[in-house]
Amino acid sequence: MKQFDFKVQSPVGIHARPAVLLVEKARTYQSKIILEKGTQRANAKNMISLLTLRARQHEIVTFMIEGPDEDRAAEELKEFCIHNL
């Protein structure tokens, strides 16, 4: 399993548009991708689940990635987050 923390930079947090982009990106991987904020967890491949986190600007979310392409997914998602979240 790969894991990394990311501090949300977007002024709107992980809201509608950024969430759509993240879901689309997450669905390109076979691995299971979970986001965690505090005690809440969300499936990064499910829009409704992701929006329930209500991750706001400057909050830390943890990405937990497990599966056959976890190494590639972790690296590419880190880069994706820098530019989109």
N, CA, C and O atoms as a MOPAC input file, in Angstrom:
PM7 MOZYME 1SCF
protein

 N      0.84100 1    -1.19000 1     0.00000 1
 C      0.00000 1     0.00000 1     0.00000 1
 C      0.87800 1     1.24300 1     0.00000 1
 O      1.88100 1     1.31500 1     0.71100 1
 N      0.48900 1     2.20200 1    -0.79800 1
 C      1.15600 1     3.50000 1    -0.85100 1
 C      0.25900 1     4.52000 1    -0.16700 1
 O     -0.96600 1     4.40400 1    -0.20300 1
 N      0.86600 1     5.50600 1     0.44900 1
 C      0.10300 1     6.52000 1     1.16500 1
 C      0.84400 1     7.85100 1     1.09200 1
 O      2.07200 1     7.89200 1     1.15900 1
 N      0.09000 1     8.93400 1     0.95600 1
 C      0.69700 1    10.26300 1     1.03700 1
 C     -0.34600 1    11.27200 1     1.50300 1
 O     -1.54400 1    11.09500 1     1.28400 1
 N      0.12700 1    12.32400 1     2.14300 1
 C     -0.73200 1    13.41600 1     2.60400 1
 C     -0.65700 1    14.55200 1     1.60100 1
 O      0.37200 1    14.78600 1     0.96700 1
 N     -1.77400 1    15.24700 1     1.47700 1
 C     -1.81200 1    16.41100 1     0.59500 1
 C     -2.61300 1    17.52000 1     1.26600 1
 O     -3.70500 1    17.28000 1     1.78200 1
 N     -2.07000 1    18.72700 1     1.25900 1
 C     -2.75500 1    19.89400 1     1.80900 1
 C     -3.53200 1    20.55400 1     0.67000 1
 O     -2.93700 1    21.02000 1    -0.30100 1
 N     -4.83600 1    20.59300 1     0.78800 1
 C     -5.70600 1    21.13400 1    -0.25800 1
 C     -5.38200 1    22.60900 1    -0.46500 1
 O     -5.38600 1    23.38900 1     0.48700 1
 N     -5.10400 1    22.98700 1    -1.69800 1
 C     -4.72900 1    24.35900 1    -2.03600 1
 C     -5.86100 1    25.14900 1    -2.70200 1
 O     -5.89400 1    26.37700 1    -2.62500 1
 N     -6.76800 1    24.45400 1    -3.34200 1
 C     -7.84400 1    25.12100 1    -4.06800 1
 C     -8.71400 1    25.93800 1    -3.12100 1
 O     -9.12000 1    25.43300 1    -2.07400 1
 N     -9.00900 1    27.19500 1    -3.46700 1
 C     -9.85800 1    28.03700 1    -2.61700 1
 C    -11.24900 1    27.43700 1    -2.35900 1
 O    -11.87400 1    27.73400 1    -1.34100 1
 N    -11.72700 1    26.59900 1    -3.27700 1
 C    -13.04900 1    25.97900 1    -3.08900 1
 C    -12.93900 1    24.60100 1    -2.45600 1
 O    -13.94900 1    23.92500 1    -2.26200 1
 N    -11.72500 1    24.18000 1    -2.13200 1
 C    -11.52200 1    22.85500 1    -1.56000 1
 C    -11.77700 1    21.78100 1    -2.60400 1
 O    -11.73500 1    22.04500 1    -3.80500 1
 N    -12.04400 1    20.56200 1    -2.13400 1
 C    -12.38400 1    19.48800 1    -3.07200 1
 C    -13.89200 1    19.55500 1    -3.24900 1
 O    -14.64900 1    18.78400 1    -2.66000 1
 N    -14.29700 1    20.50100 1    -4.07800 1
 C    -15.70400 1    20.75800 1    -4.36000 1
 C    -16.01800 1    20.23300 1    -5.75800 1
 O    -15.21100 1    19.49400 1    -6.32300 1
 N    -17.12900 1    20.58100 1    -6.31100 1
 C    -17.65300 1    19.99400 1    -7.54300 1
 C    -16.61800 1    19.80800 1    -8.66400 1
 O    -16.33000 1    18.67300 1    -9.04400 1
 N    -16.06700 1    20.87700 1    -9.18700 1
 C    -15.16200 1    20.75700 1   -10.34400 1
 C    -13.88400 1    19.98700 1    -9.99800 1
 O    -13.53000 1    19.05400 1   -10.71900 1
 N    -13.18100 1    20.34600 1    -8.91900 1
 C    -11.98700 1    19.57100 1    -8.57500 1
 C    -12.30800 1    18.10300 1    -8.27400 1
 O    -11.51300 1    17.21500 1    -8.58500 1
 N    -13.45300 1    17.85500 1    -7.68100 1
 C    -13.84400 1    16.47600 1    -7.36600 1
 C    -14.07900 1    15.66900 1    -8.63400 1
 O    -13.67700 1    14.50800 1    -8.70900 1
 N    -14.71800 1    16.25900 1    -9.62200 1
 C    -14.94600 1    15.56700 1   -10.89900 1
 C    -13.60400 1    15.18000 1   -11.52000 1
 O    -13.43500 1    14.05500 1   -11.98900 1
 N    -12.66600 1    16.10200 1   -11.52300 1
 C    -11.35000 1    15.82400 1   -12.09200 1
 C    -10.64500 1    14.69500 1   -11.34200 1
 O    -10.01800 1    13.83300 1   -11.95700 1
 N    -10.74900 1    14.70400 1   -10.01200 1
 C    -10.10400 1    13.66700 1    -9.21900 1
 C    -10.74500 1    12.30200 1    -9.46500 1
 O    -10.03700 1    11.30500 1    -9.60600 1
 N    -12.05700 1    12.24900 1    -9.51900 1
 C    -12.75500 1    10.98500 1    -9.78300 1
 C    -12.34500 1    10.43900 1   -11.14900 1
 O    -12.05800 1     9.25000 1   -11.28300 1
 N    -12.31700 1    11.30000 1   -12.15500 1
 C    -11.92600 1    10.85700 1   -13.49500 1
 C    -10.50300 1    10.30400 1   -13.49300 1
 O    -10.22900 1     9.27900 1   -14.11600 1
 N     -9.60800 1    10.98000 1   -12.79700 1
 C     -8.21700 1    10.52500 1   -12.72200 1
 C     -8.13000 1     9.20800 1   -11.95900 1
 O     -7.45800 1     8.28200 1   -12.41300 1
 N     -8.79100 1     9.10500 1   -10.81900 1
 C     -8.73700 1     7.89300 1    -9.99200 1
 C     -9.25600 1     6.67600 1   -10.74000 1
 O     -8.75200 1     5.56800 1   -10.55700 1
 N    -10.25000 1     6.87800 1   -11.57200 1
 C    -10.84200 1     5.76100 1   -12.31300 1
 C     -9.92900 1     5.20700 1   -13.40000 1
 O    -10.23100 1     4.16800 1   -13.98600 1
 N     -8.82800 1     5.87700 1   -13.67400 1
 C     -7.89600 1     5.36200 1   -14.68000 1
 C     -6.97300 1     4.28800 1   -14.10400 1
 O     -6.20700 1     3.67100 1   -14.84400 1
 N     -7.04000 1     4.06100 1   -12.79500 1
 C     -6.17800 1     3.07600 1   -12.13800 1
 C     -6.98900 1     1.86700 1   -11.67000 1
 O     -8.16900 1     1.98000 1   -11.34000 1
 N     -6.33400 1     0.72500 1   -11.64900 1
 C     -6.96400 1    -0.48500 1   -11.13300 1
 C     -6.99500 1    -0.48700 1    -9.60900 1
 O     -7.88800 1    -1.08400 1    -9.00700 1
 N     -6.04200 1     0.16500 1    -8.99500 1
 C     -5.91300 1     0.16700 1    -7.53900 1
 C     -7.10600 1     0.81400 1    -6.84900 1
 O     -7.78500 1     1.67300 1    -7.41300 1
 N     -7.34100 1     0.38600 1    -5.62900 1
 C     -8.34300 1     0.99900 1    -4.76400 1
 C     -7.72300 1     2.28500 1    -4.21600 1
 O     -6.59600 1     2.26900 1    -3.72300 1
 N     -8.46000 1     3.40400 1    -4.30200 1
 C     -7.94000 1     4.69900 1    -3.85300 1
 C     -8.92600 1     5.29200 1    -2.85400 1
 O    -10.07400 1     5.58900 1    -3.18500 1
 N     -8.45000 1     5.45500 1    -1.62800 1
 C     -9.27200 1     5.99000 1    -0.54800 1
 C     -8.65800 1     7.30900 1    -0.08300 1
 O     -7.44000 1     7.42300 1     0.05900 1
 N     -9.51300 1     8.30000 1     0.15000 1
 C     -9.07800 1     9.55400 1     0.75300 1
 C     -9.59400 1     9.58900 1     2.17900 1
 O    -10.72000 1     9.18100 1     2.46000 1
 N     -8.75800 1    10.08000 1     3.06500 1
 C     -9.13200 1    10.15300 1     4.46700 1
 C     -8.90200 1    11.56900 1     4.97300 1
 O     -7.86000 1    12.17200 1     4.71400 1
 N     -9.88700 1    12.09200 1     5.69800 1
 C     -9.76500 1    13.39900 1     6.35600 1
 C    -10.29100 1    13.21200 1     7.77100 1
 O    -11.48700 1    13.01600 1     7.98400 1
 N     -9.38300 1    13.27600 1     8.72800 1
 C     -9.78400 1    12.99500 1    10.10200 1
 C    -10.23700 1    11.54800 1    10.22000 1
 O     -9.48400 1    10.62500 1     9.90900 1
 N    -11.47500 1    11.35600 1    10.67400 1
 C    -12.01000 1     9.99900 1    10.81700 1
 C    -12.88100 1     9.59400 1     9.63100 1
 O    -13.40800 1     8.48200 1     9.59600 1
 N    -13.03200 1    10.49400 1     8.66100 1
 C    -13.86800 1    10.20900 1     7.49900 1
 C    -13.03600 1     9.59900 1     6.37300 1
 O    -11.87500 1     9.95400 1     6.16900 1
 N    -13.66200 1     8.67400 1     5.65300 1
 C    -13.01600 1     8.06300 1     4.48900 1
 C    -13.94800 1     8.15000 1     3.29200 1
 O    -15.17100 1     8.12500 1     3.42600 1
 N    -13.33100 1     8.25300 1     2.10900 1
 C    -14.11900 1     8.32900 1     0.87600 1
 C    -13.42400 1     7.57400 1    -0.24000 1
 O    -12.19600 1     7.54700 1    -0.32600 1
 N    -14.22900 1     6.96500 1    -1.08600 1
 C    -13.74200 1     6.28800 1    -2.28000 1
 C    -13.47000 1     7.35600 1    -3.33500 1
 O    -14.38600 1     8.06700 1    -3.74700 1
 N    -12.22500 1     7.47300 1    -3.77200 1
 C    -11.85000 1     8.51100 1    -4.73900 1
 C    -12.45100 1     8.27900 1    -6.11900 1
 O    -12.38500 1     9.16100 1    -6.97500 1
 N    -13.02900 1     7.11700 1    -6.34500 1
 C    -13.64300 1     6.81500 1    -7.63500 1
 C    -15.14700 1     7.05300 1    -7.62900 1
 O    -15.83400 1     6.75400 1    -8.60500 1
 N    -15.65900 1     7.59700 1    -6.51600 1
 C    -17.09000 1     7.83300 1    -6.37100 1
 C    -17.32800 1     9.29100 1    -5.98700 1
 O    -16.90600 1     9.73700 1    -4.92000 1
 N    -18.00300 1    10.02400 1    -6.85900 1
 C    -18.21100 1    11.45900 1    -6.66600 1
 C    -18.92700 1    11.78100 1    -5.34600 1
 O    -18.47900 1    12.64100 1    -4.58800 1
 N    -20.02400 1    11.09700 1    -5.08000 1
 C    -20.79700 1    11.38500 1    -3.86100 1
 C    -19.95400 1    11.10600 1    -2.62100 1
 O    -19.93500 1    11.90200 1    -1.68200 1
 N    -19.26200 1     9.98000 1    -2.62400 1
 C    -18.40700 1     9.62500 1    -1.50100 1
 C    -17.34600 1    10.70400 1    -1.27800 1
 O    -17.09700 1    11.11500 1    -0.14500 1
 N    -16.73700 1    11.14700 1    -2.34400 1
 C    -15.68100 1    12.15500 1    -2.26200 1
 C    -16.20400 1    13.48600 1    -1.71300 1
 O    -15.54600 1    14.12200 1    -0.89000 1
 N    -17.36900 1    13.89700 1    -2.16300 1
 C    -17.92900 1    15.16700 1    -1.70300 1
 C    -18.31100 1    15.14300 1    -0.22800 1
 O    -18.35300 1    16.19200 1     0.41600 1
 N    -18.59000 1    13.95900 1     0.31700 1
 C    -18.95600 1    13.88400 1     1.73500 1
 C    -17.79300 1    14.24200 1     2.66000 1
 O    -18.00600 1    14.52800 1     3.83800 1
 N    -16.57200 1    14.22800 1     2.13800 1
 C    -15.42700 1    14.63500 1     2.96200 1
 C    -15.45800 1    16.11900 1     3.30500 1
 O    -14.97900 1    16.53400 1     4.36000 1
 N    -16.02400 1    16.90900 1     2.40400 1
 C    -16.04400 1    18.37400 1     2.57700 1
 C    -14.64900 1    18.91900 1     2.90100 1
 O    -14.47100 1    19.71200 1     3.82500 1
 N    -13.68400 1    18.47700 1     2.12500 1
 C    -12.30300 1    18.92700 1     2.32100 1
 C    -12.16600 1    20.36600 1     1.84200 1
 O    -12.44000 1    20.68100 1     0.68400 1
 N    -11.74600 1    21.21300 1     2.73600 1
 C    -11.61800 1    22.64400 1     2.45000 1
 C    -10.14900 1    23.03500 1     2.26900 1
 O     -9.23100 1    22.27300 1     2.57300 1
 N     -9.97200 1    24.24600 1     1.76600 1
 C     -8.62600 1    24.77100 1     1.55200 1
 C     -7.82600 1    24.69500 1     2.85300 1
 O     -8.34000 1    25.00500 1     3.92700 1
 N     -6.58100 1    24.28500 1     2.74600 1
 C     -5.61000 1    24.15600 1     3.83600 1
 C     -5.82200 1    22.93000 1     4.72500 1
 O     -5.06200 1    22.73100 1     5.67300 1
 N     -6.82900 1    22.10500 1     4.44700 1
 C     -7.00500 1    20.87100 1     5.20000 1
 C     -6.14200 1    19.77300 1     4.58500 1
 O     -5.85500 1    19.78700 1     3.38800 1
 N     -5.73600 1    18.83000 1     5.41800 1
 C     -4.89900 1    17.71700 1     4.97500 1
 C     -5.78000 1    16.51000 1     4.68400 1
 O     -6.60400 1    16.11100 1     5.50700 1
 N     -5.59200 1    15.93600 1     3.50100 1
 C     -6.24800 1    14.67400 1     3.16000 1
 C     -5.14400 1    13.63900 1     2.91000 1
 O     -4.08300 1    13.95500 1     2.37100 1
 N     -5.41700 1    12.42300 1     3.30900 1
 C     -4.47100 1    11.32400 1     3.11500 1
 C     -4.98200 1    10.42100 1     2.01500 1
 O     -6.12600 1     9.96700 1     2.04800 1
 N     -4.13400 1    10.16500 1     1.04700 1
 C     -4.44400 1     9.23600 1    -0.03700 1
 C     -3.88100 1     7.87400 1     0.34800 1
 O     -2.70600 1     7.76000 1     0.69800 1
 N     -4.71800 1     6.84100 1     0.28300 1
 C     -4.28800 1     5.47300 1     0.53100 1
 C     -4.59500 1     4.66900 1    -0.72700 1
 O     -5.74800 1     4.56500 1    -1.14700 1
 N     -3.55700 1     4.10900 1    -1.31300 1
 C     -3.67400 1     3.46600 1    -2.62000 1
 C     -3.16200 1     2.03100 1    -2.50200 1
 O     -2.04400 1     1.79000 1    -2.04600 1
 N     -4.00000 1     1.09100 1    -2.91900 1
 C     -3.60800 1    -0.30900 1    -2.83100 1
 C     -4.06800 1    -1.06300 1    -4.06600 1
 O     -5.24800 1    -1.04000 1    -4.41900 1
 N     -3.12600 1    -1.73000 1    -4.71800 1
 C     -3.48300 1    -2.50700 1    -5.89300 1
 C     -2.30600 1    -2.69900 1    -6.82400 1
 O     -1.17600 1    -2.33000 1    -6.50300 1
 N     -2.58100 1    -3.28200 1    -7.98600 1
 C     -1.50000 1    -3.65800 1    -8.90300 1
 C     -0.72900 1    -2.48100 1    -9.50200 1
 O      0.42600 1    -2.64600 1    -9.89500 1
 N     -1.33200 1    -1.31800 1    -9.57900 1
 C     -0.63400 1    -0.15800 1   -10.14700 1
 C     -0.45600 1     0.95900 1    -9.11500 1
 O     -0.42900 1     2.13800 1    -9.46700 1
 N     -0.33500 1     0.58000 1    -7.84600 1
 C     -0.27100 1     1.56800 1    -6.76500 1
 C      0.93100 1     2.49800 1    -6.85900 1
 O      0.81800 1     3.67800 1    -6.52800 1
 N      2.07300 1     1.99700 1    -7.29900 1
 C      3.25800 1     2.86000 1    -7.39900 1
 C      3.02400 1     3.98400 1    -8.41100 1
 O      3.25400 1     5.15900 1    -8.12300 1
 N      2.56800 1     3.60000 1    -9.58400 1
 C      2.30200 1     4.59300 1   -10.63600 1
 C      1.17900 1     5.52700 1   -10.20700 1
 O      1.27100 1     6.73900 1   -10.40400 1
 N      0.12400 1     4.97700 1    -9.62600 1
 C     -1.01500 1     5.79300 1    -9.19600 1
 C     -0.58900 1     6.82800 1    -8.15500 1
 O     -0.98400 1     7.99100 1    -8.23800 1
 N      0.20300 1     6.41500 1    -7.19100 1
 C      0.64200 1     7.34100 1    -6.13900 1
 C      1.44400 1     8.49700 1    -6.72500 1
 O      1.19900 1     9.65800 1    -6.39800 1
 N      2.39300 1     8.18100 1    -7.58300 1
 C      3.21800 1     9.23700 1    -8.17800 1
 C      2.39600 1    10.18300 1    -9.04200 1
 O      2.54000 1    11.40200 1    -8.94700 1
 N      1.54800 1     9.63300 1    -9.87200 1
 C      0.75300 1    10.47500 1   -10.76800 1
 C     -0.31000 1    11.27100 1   -10.01100 1
 O     -0.60600 1    12.40700 1   -10.38100 1
 N     -0.88000 1    10.69800 1    -8.96900 1
 C     -1.87500 1    11.44100 1    -8.19000 1
 C     -1.25100 1    12.57800 1    -7.39400 1
 O     -1.87800 1    13.62200 1    -7.21800 1
 N     -0.02400 1    12.39300 1    -6.91000 1
 C      0.67100 1    13.48700 1    -6.24000 1
 C      0.79800 1    14.67600 1    -7.18900 1
 O      0.48400 1    15.81100 1    -6.83100 1
 N      1.25600 1    14.39900 1    -8.38200 1
 C      1.43200 1    15.46300 1    -9.38000 1
 C      0.08900 1    16.08600 1    -9.75600 1
 O     -0.02200 1    17.30600 1    -9.87900 1
 N     -0.92900 1    15.24700 1    -9.93600 1
 C     -2.26500 1    15.72300 1   -10.24300 1
 C     -2.77200 1    16.68400 1    -9.16400 1
 O     -3.32800 1    17.73600 1    -9.47900 1
 N     -2.58300 1    16.32700 1    -7.91200 1
 C     -3.06300 1    17.14900 1    -6.80200 1
 C     -2.41000 1    18.52100 1    -6.78500 1
 O     -3.07500 1    19.52600 1    -6.53300 1
 N     -1.12500 1    18.56500 1    -7.04900 1
 C     -0.40500 1    19.84000 1    -7.05700 1
 C     -1.02500 1    20.82000 1    -8.03500 1
 O     -1.08900 1    22.01800 1    -7.75900 1
 N     -1.48200 1    20.32400 1    -9.17300 1
 C     -2.00900 1    21.19600 1   -10.21600 1
 C     -3.52400 1    21.40200 1   -10.17400 1
 O     -4.03600 1    22.33200 1   -10.79700 1
 N     -4.24300 1    20.54800 1    -9.45000 1
 C     -5.70500 1    20.60000 1    -9.51700 1
 C     -6.42400 1    20.73100 1    -8.18200 1
 O     -7.59800 1    21.10100 1    -8.15900 1
 N     -5.76500 1    20.44300 1    -7.08800 1
 C     -6.44300 1    20.51600 1    -5.79300 1
 C     -5.77000 1    21.51000 1    -4.88200 1
 O     -6.20800 1    21.70200 1    -3.74700 1

